[in-house]
Amino acid sequence: MGAVGPVGSDLRAWSRRLVAKRHMKAETSTSSKEALVTRSQTGALVTLSLNRGDRFNPLSLSMIAALEGELDSIAADTTVRVVILRGEGRGFCAGHDLREMREHAADGEWQNQLFASCNRMMIKLTQLPQPVIARVHGIATAAGCQLVSMCDIAIAEEGAKFAMPGVNIGVFCSTPAVGVARNIGRKRSMEMLLTGDEIGAAQALDWGLVNRVVAADRLDAEVAGFAERILKRSGAAIAIGKRSFYEQLECAMPGAYEIAGRAMVRNVLLADAVEGMDAFLKKREPAWRNT
């Protein structure tokens, strides 16, 4: 007798998983010639590009998995010192894939998988030893705005627009608010969340969502300039400092100082710290070993 399929409640769960697998298989088959996230490396600089520019690079479940996979690979790669995150096409990222979300609107298991995966990927941006620079053009909305907020540095072109517009379609941007509120504060975040209105690049700069705003034809040069400045510093010191920075932000002041103090000790014991102090005292350029 052949294998018997699942029954009862098991059948419903099995059916949901089958639908999700079919959707991911369909997206994979249509994009077999084009990766969802592309990676290029020049020296110690890696550029990750969200590669669905025809749809404003939506964070589908497959796109999230592809980006998380690249972050995991970079975290273990000691040849990488700086990461640039960009989007292909006319915009940086429009947030989650609404077509995909609508297809699974009644499937709580699938929705849990989507947001758990996205949350994990976003947190990995702060856990990555290497600094991440967001290169922002066009739109960065909903989870795309969240993606900007979770990068260490964000540089935008003058025409960039930012929004958490989920309220306009009955889906409050609760997860995007986690990162954005930690950039711009409570009142400004609530303004974006409650109205769904977009803000321009100049306002995003004023509010602290981005570090620099430049003309579109200067965007790549500005991003490259930031990367170059970071590459001239000790990668080992930056890795310790970045980890400490994000850990202490979530603590009360005594705990924050304890974390930062331990980080300072680890840093000062590095060979690069000795080299840096020697170079300063002897008025020469340091020769970093990144150790």
C-alpha positions in Angstrom: 0.0 0.0 0.0 1.3 3.4 -0.9 2.1 6.2 1.6 -1.0 7.9 3.1 -1.1 11.7 3.3 -1.8 13.6 6.5 -5.3 13.8 7.9 -7.4 16.3 10.0 -5.5 19.2 11.5 -2.2 17.7 10.2 -3.6 18.1 6.7 -4.2 21.8 7.1 -0.7 22.3 8.4 0.7 20.2 5.6 -1.3 22.2 3.1 0.0 25.5 4.4 3.6 24.3 4.2 3.0 22.9 0.6 1.6 26.3 -0.5 4.6 28.1 1.0 7.0 25.7 -0.7 5.3 26.1 -4.0 5.5 29.9 -3.7 9.2 29.8 -2.9 9.8 27.3 -5.7 8.0 29.5 -8.2 10.0 32.5 -7.2 13.2 30.5 -7.4 12.3 29.1 -10.8 11.5 32.6 -12.3 14.7 34.0 -10.9 17.1 31.1 -11.5 19.1 33.2 -13.8 19.2 36.2 -11.5 20.1 36.0 -7.8 17.7 37.8 -5.4 20.8 39.4 -3.8 24.0 39.9 -5.7 27.4 40.3 -4.2 30.5 41.9 -5.5 33.8 42.5 -3.7 36.7 44.9 -4.3 39.5 44.4 -1.9 37.9 44.5 1.6 34.7 46.1 0.4 31.6 44.1 -0.3 28.5 45.5 -2.1 25.2 43.6 -1.6 22.5 44.6 -4.1 18.8 43.7 -3.7 18.1 42.5 -7.2 14.4 42.8 -7.8 14.5 46.4 -9.1 11.5 46.0 -11.3 9.3 45.6 -8.2 11.3 48.0 -5.9 13.1 45.1 -4.2 10.4 43.7 -2.0 11.4 41.8 1.1 9.8 38.5 0.2 10.5 35.4 2.3 13.0 34.3 -0.3 14.7 37.8 -0.5 15.0 37.8 3.3 16.6 34.4 3.3 19.0 35.4 0.5 20.1 38.5 2.3 20.5 36.7 5.6 22.6 34.1 3.9 24.9 36.8 2.6 25.2 38.4 6.0 26.1 35.0 7.6 28.8 34.5 4.9 30.2 38.0 5.4 30.3 37.6 9.2 32.6 34.6 8.8 34.8 36.3 6.2 37.8 38.0 7.6 38.7 39.5 4.2 35.6 41.8 4.4 35.9 45.0 6.3 33.0 47.1 5.1 29.6 46.3 3.5 27.5 48.5 1.2 23.8 47.6 1.0 21.9 49.0 -2.1 18.9 48.3 -4.2 18.7 47.9 -8.0 16.2 49.7 -10.1 14.3 52.9 -9.2 14.3 52.5 -5.4 16.1 51.1 -2.4 13.3 48.8 -1.0 9.5 49.1 -0.8 9.2 46.8 2.2 7.5 43.4 2.4 6.0 41.8 -0.7 2.3 42.6 -0.4 1.3 40.2 -3.1 3.0 37.4 -1.1 1.5 38.6 2.2 -2.0 38.7 0.7 -1.6 35.2 -0.7 -1.0 34.0 2.8 -3.3 36.5 4.6 -5.1 33.8 6.6 -2.1 31.6 7.3 -0.8 32.5 10.8 2.0 30.0 10.6 3.4 31.5 7.4 3.1 35.0 8.7 5.0 34.0 11.8 7.7 32.6 9.7 7.9 35.8 7.6 8.3 38.2 10.5 10.5 35.9 12.6 12.9 35.6 9.6 12.8 39.3 8.9 13.4 40.2 12.5 16.4 37.8 12.7 17.9 39.2 9.5 17.5 42.8 10.7 19.2 42.1 14.0 22.1 40.4 12.2 22.9 43.8 10.5 23.8 45.1 14.0 25.6 41.9 15.0 27.8 41.8 11.9 31.4 42.6 12.8 31.7 44.8 9.7 30.0 48.2 9.4 27.1 48.3 6.9 26.4 51.4 4.8 23.0 51.8 3.3 23.0 53.5 -0.1 19.5 54.9 -0.5 17.8 56.1 -3.6 14.2 56.4 -4.6 11.9 54.9 -1.9 12.6 53.2 1.4 9.2 52.3 2.8 7.9 50.1 5.6 10.4 47.3 6.1 12.6 49.1 3.6 12.7 52.1 5.9 13.4 49.6 8.7 16.3 48.2 6.7 17.8 51.7 6.4 17.4 52.2 10.2 19.2 49.0 11.0 22.3 49.8 9.0 25.2 51.5 10.8 25.4 54.4 8.3 22.9 55.6 5.8 23.6 57.9 2.9 20.7 59.1 0.7 20.2 61.0 -2.5 18.2 64.2 -2.4 15.1 62.7 -4.0 14.9 59.7 -1.6 11.6 59.2 0.3 11.0 57.4 3.5 7.7 56.2 5.0 6.1 53.7 7.3 2.7 53.7 5.4 1.2 50.4 6.6 -1.6 52.2 8.4 -2.9 53.3 5.0 -3.7 49.7 4.1 -4.7 48.5 7.6 -1.4 47.0 8.5 0.4 49.0 11.2 4.2 49.1 10.7 5.0 47.6 14.1 8.2 45.8 13.2 9.6 48.7 11.1 9.0 51.0 14.1 11.5 49.0 16.2 14.5 50.2 14.2 13.1 53.5 13.1 12.2 54.6 16.6 15.7 53.9 17.8 16.9 56.3 15.1 14.5 59.2 15.3 12.7 58.9 18.6 9.1 58.3 19.8 7.2 61.3 18.7 8.6 61.5 15.1 8.1 57.7 14.7 4.5 57.9 15.8 3.9 60.8 13.3 5.1 58.5 10.5 3.2 55.5 11.9 -0.1 57.2 12.5 -0.3 59.2 9.3 1.5 56.9 6.9 3.0 60.1 5.3 6.4 60.0 3.7 9.3 62.3 4.5 11.9 63.6 2.2 15.7 63.1 2.5 16.3 66.5 4.1 13.8 65.7 6.8 15.2 62.2 7.3 18.6 63.8 7.8 17.2 66.4 10.3 15.5 63.6 12.2 18.5 61.3 12.3 17.4 58.5 10.0 20.3 59.1 7.6 23.8 60.5 8.0 24.2 62.4 4.7 22.1 63.6 1.8 23.7 64.4 -1.5 22.8 64.9 -5.1 21.9 61.7 -7.0 25.0 62.0 -9.2 27.2 62.2 -6.1 25.7 59.3 -4.2 28.1 56.6 -5.2 31.1 58.9 -4.5 29.8 59.8 -1.1 29.2 56.2 -0.2 32.7 55.2 -1.5 34.3 58.0 0.5 32.7 56.8 3.8 33.8 53.2 3.0 37.3 54.4 2.3 37.6 56.3 5.6 36.4 53.2 7.5 38.8 51.0 5.7 41.7 53.1 6.9 40.8 52.2 10.5 41.5 49.0 12.4 38.9 46.4 11.5 39.6 44.6 14.8 38.9 47.7 16.9 35.8 48.5 14.9 34.4 44.9 15.4 34.8 45.2 19.2 33.4 48.7 19.2 30.4 48.0 17.1 29.4 45.0 19.2 29.8 47.0 22.4 27.9 49.9 21.0 24.7 48.0 20.2 24.9 45.9 23.4 25.1 48.9 25.7 22.3 50.8 23.9 19.8 48.4 25.4 21.1 48.7 28.9 20.6 51.1 31.8 23.6 53.3 32.3 25.5 51.2 34.9 25.2 48.1 32.7 26.1 50.1 29.7 29.3 51.3 31.3 30.2 47.8 32.3 29.8 46.5 28.8 31.8 49.5 27.3 34.5 49.1 29.9 35.0 45.4 29.0 35.1 46.4 25.4 37.8 49.0 26.0 40.0 46.5 27.8 39.7 44.0 24.9 40.4 46.8 22.5 43.5 48.2 24.3 45.0 44.7 24.4 44.9 44.4 20.6 48.1 44.6 18.6 46.4 47.3 16.6 45.9 49.4 19.7 49.6 49.2 20.4 50.3 50.1 16.8 47.9 53.0 16.8 49.3 54.5 19.9 52.8 54.1 18.7 52.0 55.7 15.3 50.3 58.7 17.0 53.2 59.2 19.4 55.8 58.9 16.7 53.7 61.0 14.2 53.4 58.4 11.5 50.6 56.6 9.8 49.6 53.3 11.5 50.1 50.0 9.8 47.1 48.0 10.8 47.2 44.2 11.2 43.5 44.1 12.0 44.3 42.0 15.1 
